[in-house]
Amino acid sequence: MGLFGGRANLVGLDIGSSAVKLIRLRQASGSWELVAFTMGQLPPDAVVEGRIMNFTAVVERIRELVKEANVKDAECCLAVAGSSVIIKKLSLPEMTRAELDESIMWEAEQYIPFDIKDVNVDAQILNPRAGQGQMDVLMVAAKKDVVNEFVSVAVEGGLRPVVVDVGIFSCLNMFEINYAVPADQTLVLLNVGANSVNVGVLSGGMVSFTRDIAIGGSMLTAEIQKQFNVSYEEAEAFKTGAESSLSSSTIAREVAKIADRVSDTMVTEVQRSLDFFVATSIKADISRIYLSGGSAQLPAFIRALERRIEVPVELVNPFRNIAVDARKFDIDLLQRAAPVAGAAVGLALRRFGDVS
């Protein structure tokens, strides 16, 4: 089971911290068409920092989605993320693919803080001739026990995992089929979830930098719970503005203040990662930031990004270049759900031979 690659018509299964998203696409004549899309919420703390804590709840939700989408026993692609995944761009002596396969475990051992026996390792050649006899290689290592957790819930949920991807790579795949990636620009994609922000930088048309930040929209939910002494569900409603009590201008103003404060904290962490990228890159002027993920829709977060990073910020539409039959799907509902569907779309695009 590779960390790169895939097959045509795989089901994309995105198991996030707050919800499970399932998507199936069909490719015909070089274009993609949406076949199925469904999603369901998870209880709080079912998935924490990329680890499955409530196996039963996740399996039950997957089973419901599999039944709704009518994809039982279908082959699927899923993703892992968080501190159990190590992504490293390496500069290695030029070698063949076969030679890289033989040496990658030794190379990986120098960068992985885990026992090499406890991880799955894969690598992709980004630039076979980077200069001075060197080549650029992207190495990914994921802890076997975490991969097994996600594979197990997918199997119990009624699917057959054949590919395991990495969260930020799935988002970047989604982005590349929907948006132009100019070779002379540096673009940033942030996948902002409940408990993490996945950072991906595209520079020179290639993946140049990735990082997972252990902070997300649940931080705002927790602050609202604490401030107003309300349940998780009520805090989520306050956060999204769905709670009727927000008609109170006093409550609305206080929620806005909390959102501004939490967003500033989140953006500070994002800025630190981007500052590190800029400091270690030759051509690193960031042209634009694109956002996906449920928590990316927070207006306070978008405002804080634009103010602090000083570049245009845009929400991604993962269905931008995907045909959608209006007779089968509620287009308005699909567009509202679009920000959370990015990773799932990227997973559903996977095929054997793809380059991450």
N, C-alpha and C positions, 0 to 999 in steps of 0.2 A: 504494500500500500504506500504510494508515494505522497510526498507533501506537495508535489507539483504535478500538473497534468490532469487529465480527466477523459470523459467520454461524452459523445453527443447525447443530448436529452437526459442528462442526469437531473435528478431532483436536487435543488439547492435547499439545504436545511441549516438555517442559522439559529443556533441556540444561544440567545443572549441572556443578559442578567435579569431583564424584566419581561421578556416575551420570546416566543418561538415563531420564526417566520419560515414558510415553506413556499417555494416557487418552482414551477416547471416551465421551461421554454422549448420552443421548436424552431429549428433552423431550416429555412427553405430559400433557395436561390440567393444565398449570401446574406439574407436578413433574418432577424429574429422575431418570433411571435410569442406572446404570452399565452400559455396553455392553462396554468393554474396558479393562483396566489391566495394564500390564507395565512392567518396569524392568530395567536392566542396568548393572553397574558399569563405570566407565571406568578406564584405567590412570592412575597418578599423573601429574600435570602435563599431562593431555590438554587441559584447559581451565583457564587461569590468569587470575585477575582479569578475568573476563568476555571473554577472548580465546581462540579455538581454536588450540591449539598443535600438536595431533596430529590433523590433518584425517582421515587414514585410519582411525584408531581410532574416532573419533566416527561417521563414516559407517558403518563396519561394525556398530557397536552399534545405530544407528538401523535399518539394514536388518534386523537380527535381530528387533528389536522390531516393526517393521512387518509382517514375515512372521508372527510369533507372534500378533499381534492381527488379522491379515488385513485391513489397511487400506491396501494399496498403492494409490498414486495418489490417496489421499484429500486433501482440502483440510485444511490445518492452521494452527494459531496457535502461534507461538513467542515467546520473550521474550529481551530483552537487558537487561544490568545492568552495574554497575560504573562506573569513572571515565569511560567513553566515553558515558555517559548523563547529561544534565543535566535536573533537574526543578526547576521554579521556580513558586511561586505569585505571580502578579502582580496588582496593582491597576491597572486601566486605566479610562479614560473609557468610559461606557456606549456600546455600539455594537452593530450587528447582527452576525449570524454571518458574513455576506458581508464586512462591513467588517473584522472580525477576521481573516478569511482573507487579506485583502489586506495587512494591516499586521503580521501576526505575525512575518514574517521580519525586519522592521526592529526590532521589539521584542526579538526573540530575540538579535539581534546584540549588544545591550548586555550580555547576561548570559552569553554563550557564549565560552569561551576557545579556541575553534577557528575556523578559517575558515568562515564561514557557508555557503560552497559545498560544504563537506565534511560537512554534517549534514542529516539529515531532521528537520523540525520539525512538530509538531502541537500543537493546543491544545484545551482543553475549557472551556467557560464553567461555573463552579461556582455562582456567584450573580450573575444578571444585574442585580440592583439591590442592591448592597452598601451604598448610602447615599452622599449627597453627590455624586451623579452618577457614581459609580464602580461597577465590577463586578469580581468576583473571577474570575481565569482561571488555569487550570493549564496551564503550558507544558512540553512535553517535547521535548528535542532529542537525537538519537542519531547517532553518527558513522556515515556511510554504509558505510565499509569494515567496521565491526563487524557492522552489519545484513547486509551482503552475505555475510560469513563464515557466519553462522547460516542464512541463506537457502540458501546453497550446500550445506551439509552436509545440510539437510533435503531438498533436491531430489535430491542424490546418494543419499540414503537411501531414496528412493521416495515422498516426499510432495510436496504442492504448497502451499507457504506462501502464504496470502492476507492474513494479519494478523500484524503484529509488535507485541507488547505490551511493557511494562516489568515486570521481575520483581516488584517490590513491589505494583504494581497488580493483577497476576494473583492474588497472595495475598490482597489486600483484597477482590477479587471473590469468591473462594472463601469468605472469612470472612463476607461480608454475606449469603450465601444460607443459611449454617449457623447464624449467631448473631444475636441481637437487637443492634441498634446504637442504644442510647438517645440521644435528642437532647440530653439534659441531662448526659451523661457524656463523659469523654475516655478512650478506649481505645487501647492500644498493641499493634500486631502486630509481632513480630520473626520474620523468616524467617532461621533460623540455618543456614547451609550450611558447606561445608568451608573455603571461602576468603573468605566475606563474611557480614555480617549486614545484611539489608535491614530498615530501620526504617520503619514506617508508623503515623501517628497519625490516629485518627478523632475529631473533636471537633464537636459540634453536628450529628452525622450526616453530616459531610463529611470528605474528606481535608484535613487541616490541615498536615501536615508529613511529609516523606520524607527519608531519607538512606541511603546505602550505606556501610557501614564495612568496610574491607579487612582483616578479621580473622575467623577461623572455626575450626571443629573441627580442621582440619589442623594448627593450631598445637600442639594437644595431641599429635597423632600424632607430629609432629617432635620434640617434647620427650621423648616416650617412646623414640623411636628413639635419640636422643642419650644418654639416661640408661642404657639397657640394651644399646645397641649391637646392635639387632635390625633386621630388614628392615621395610619399610613395611607389608607384610601382617601381620607379627607384631605390630607396634605397634598396628595397627588392632584386632587381636584382643585385645590387652591393654586397649585403650581401652574396648571394648564388654564386656569380661569373658568373652569367648568362649574365650580361651586357657586350656588346661588347666593351664598352669604357674601360673596365678593362684591355684591351690590353696595355693601358698606364701603364708603370711600376710605375710611380709616384702615380697614383690613387690607383693602387693595393697595394702599400706599405702603403699608408695612411689608406686604408680600413683595412689592416692587423693590423696596430697599434691601430685603434679604436676597432677592434674585441678583441685584447689582453687586452685592458684597461677595456672594458665592461665585458669580461669574468672573469677577476680578481675580479671585483665587485660582479658578480653573485656567484662566487666560495666562496668569503668571507662570504656571507650570508648562503650558504650551509654548510660551515665549522663551522659556529656558531651553527647551528642546530645540527650537528653531534657531536660537542664538548659538547653540553648540554646532548645529549644522552649518550655519553661516561662517563661524570661526574656523571650521575645518574644511571648507570648500573654496575652490578658486572662483567659480562663477555662481554666486549664490543669491543674487538679488531676486527676492520673491515677488512674482507678478500678481498672483491672485491666490486666495484661499477658498477652497470648496468644502462644503459641509454635508455630511450624511449622519444618520443616526437619530434616534428619538429625541435626545436632549439637544441636538443641534438646532432645534426649532425655537429654543428659548430666545426671545428678543434681546434680553439683557446680555446673553452670551455673545450674540452677533454684534451688538453695539460695542461691547468691551473689546472684542477682537479687532474691529475696524479702528477703534480709538488707539489701541496699544500697538498693533502691528503696522497700522497705517497702509494697508493695501485693501483692494476691494474684496468683499466676502460674498459668496453666493451659495445658496442651497442647491444641492445636486438633485436632478430628476433622473432616477435610475431607469425610467421607462422612456426616456427621450427619444431613443432610436429603436425602440421595441414596439412592434405593431400590437395594438390592443383592440380586440373586437368589442365594440360598444354594445353589441347584443348579448354578450356573455358577461361583461364586467361593468360595474358601476364606475364610470370614469371619474366622477367627483370623489367618490370614496377612495378610489385607487390613488388619486393625486394627493389626497390628505394623508394617505399611508405611505406615500413615496419616500419620505426621508428615512423611514425605518427599514425600507426594503433593499437598501443598497448592497449590503453584504450578501443577502440571499440571492439577489440577481447575479452577483459576481460568482457565487458558488454554482448556480445553475448554468453558467457559461462554460464551465470547465470541460476540457476534452484532452485526450492523450496528445502529447506533443506541445501543449501550450507552454509559453514562457511567462514566468511570473514577473 
